[in-house]
Amino acid sequence: MTSTPAPPNSPARPRFPVVIVGAGPAGLTIGNILRAASIDCLVLEVETREFIERRPRAGVIEEWAVRGLEERGLAANLLQRAELHTQCEFRVERERHRFSYTELTGHHHFVYPQPLLVTDLVREYADVRGGAIRFGVRDVQLHGMDSDRPTVSYTDPVSGQRELVHCEFVLGCDGARGVTRSVLPPQAGIARQDYGIGWLALLAEAPPSSDCVVFGIHPRGFAGHMPRSPEVTRYYLECPPGDDPENWSHERVWTELQERLAAADRPPLTEGRLIEKRVLDMHNYVVEPMVFGRLFLAGDAAHLTAPIAAKGMNLALHDAFLLGDGLVAHLTKGDSSGLDGYSAACLGRVWDYQEFSQWLSDVYHGMSSGDAYRAGTTLARLRRLFESPAAAASFAEQYLGKSSAS
């Protein structure tokens, strides 16, 4: 491990069985699971509480993930406020193809923006269940991850003093650029894929122009329409990787959206002010295994799935359920089977979602590849999806996350 040794001559410091680095869906869900079992833990977050409760992120949650939150007493607001989505729509060559995945499977999606879920989780953890959390911490460092006495140090934002915390386990839930990824040993296996495309991610102050998610498959590039609320819609536009959002004026954005999402029997999109505009380069990675000594990775620290298939937050919750339950069993009953099997149990679903994301990327981007062969096979895949009940059922299972054991 490349974690640093603990500072010498450190005085007695606080001890928590578990230190969680990162207050996203994975870290906060695990914290809540531990607190429900009366296990103390400390969450360290570099951002402020206000920031994480407003940070724009994903909004699609699969039904099994919502049930997992509900079983742990973490879904009350979600179940009251989330929208249920039962179908999606493909627009190809100005024609609409409705795809009712609920009719095929009996299951649906929930749409609940991640900032709302994080707000619910941090309130439950800190305000209701009394969990310890430090916001705005700086210079977090991990020590002794390959020993049985790991520690975590950080700078307190109020006092400016270095704090050292002793623990049994450290959970890396701080994403791809967090400190926990930086201490992985050289032998850590990281599989990567770069799609070679970008998406311009947009939030528009405009009501949705359809009652469901719409995928525009177009020679000029993919476009996506994702309802977020009655007043706000998420849009995506395929663009060159590394493109500058400033290259996309209000007029250019809406011209491209209108063209790529056009359907002969539908009115133009309802336009509005763009309140977010950023470019996402589409890439994936998987860290395997997800455990290194006393360091357990979860969520984007362990694996990234490009937003092509809207799987990232769902994978983070899957990790959190398995890791939270495994820690409770170990710390309260001495049963280590859940922790021992954690990485393998997570990676089955991770790789399944990675494969589906790759397949869906081929569908989304084949028409705009400039390759006549890829364009032809893309249309063949879509025809099969629209015309074959077996193909439709298989797609629906993957789209809903039903094809993986949860």
Beta strands, then each sheet from edge to edge (+ up, - down):
strand 1: 18-21
strand 2: 41-45
strand 3: 60-62
strand 4: 83-85
strand 5: 88-92
strand 6: 95-99
strand 7: 109-111
strand 8: 132-135
strand 9: 138-143
strand 10: 151-155
strand 11: 162-166
strand 12: 169-172
strand 13: 189-205
strand 14: 213-217
strand 15: 223-227
strand 16: 233-239
strand 17: 273-288
strand 18: 291-292
strand 19: 295-297
strand 20: 303-304
sheet 1: 8+ 2+ 1+ 12+ 19+ 18-
sheet 2: 3+ 7- 4+
sheet 3: 6+ 5- 14- 15+ 16- 13+ 17- 20+
sheet 4: 9+ 10- 11+
end
